[in-house]
Amino acid sequence: MKLPNIKIGVFSFIIVLLFMPLGHAMMVLNEEVFVENKLIGAFVLGVIGVVLLVVSIKNNYKDSTSTMLGLLAGILVWTGWIEFSFVWIADKLSIQGLTENGEVVTKPEYLIMPSSIGLLGSFFLLYIFTQTNCQFFNWFQKLFGIKAQIKTGGGIQKPISIVTFIETIMILWTFYIVLLLVYDKDIAGDNHPFTYIVAFGSLFWSIYLFLNLIKIKTFDYAIRYAVPTVIIFWNFVEVMGRWNLFKEIWVHPFEHWIEITIITILLIVFIAYYIYENRKSNLELKHS
């Protein structure tokens, strides 16, 4: 395996990985800074995400730029519009968080998020029964023996930013539901064997995906492949945090502002490197 390929995969993984704690921190900051106006702040976050999508599509940016804008848009819309829609309903219905030993282990909005499982399932059906390049859904199409019946070739080419955007939201949504279901004591619980299966199954699954990721030769595709790789790995991180094996500093951004600042700076540096490498590759192609 060539070193440049490994570098592309590793850097892509790190870029997406750094977004995960910052996404959590952004939600907490919005709640604690704006307090009574947190829903307005959340709405603005989502609007910024949509603006990034519109700008990307309107300007027909290259795949590398479109991929990054789609990822940013997905995180902003998920955090601003989707997560805070559950916050709004939880507040409206005065739902109390789940507490254990005097500590909130599941916030109110996450207690009602599993109610969206039927809607998530409907989206899964949409992707299973339509043409897609996603290996996950292609596997189901082959399993059900319907791939030949689904139209291939031609069709409408979706913008890369939209593909990255919806992939980010779908995968975040899916694994939020998975974790919330296994945390539910009526289904499994924090220390149930099934929770261990989800945690360590996610770890080994992400390792398998990472081994595929480091074989990818282009940064834009590597970023898109890193999205599921990182989010599935993050399941393991979330469960470790649930078991109190470490302190989730992104849940306490004011207390750990130095660490959050370092993560933000690292993300900016890695994105700058991503942009530099893509420009360098484009120049090499022009002169070849």
PyMOL commands that set and color helices and strands:
alter all, ss='L'
color gray80, all
select helices_A, chain A and resi 3-59+63-92+108-128+135-144+147-149+160-183+193-213+219-242+249-251+257-287
alter helices_A, ss='H'
color red, helices_A
select strands_A, chain A and resi 98-100+103-106
alter strands_A, ss='S'
color yellow, strands_A
deselect
rebuild
show_as cartoon
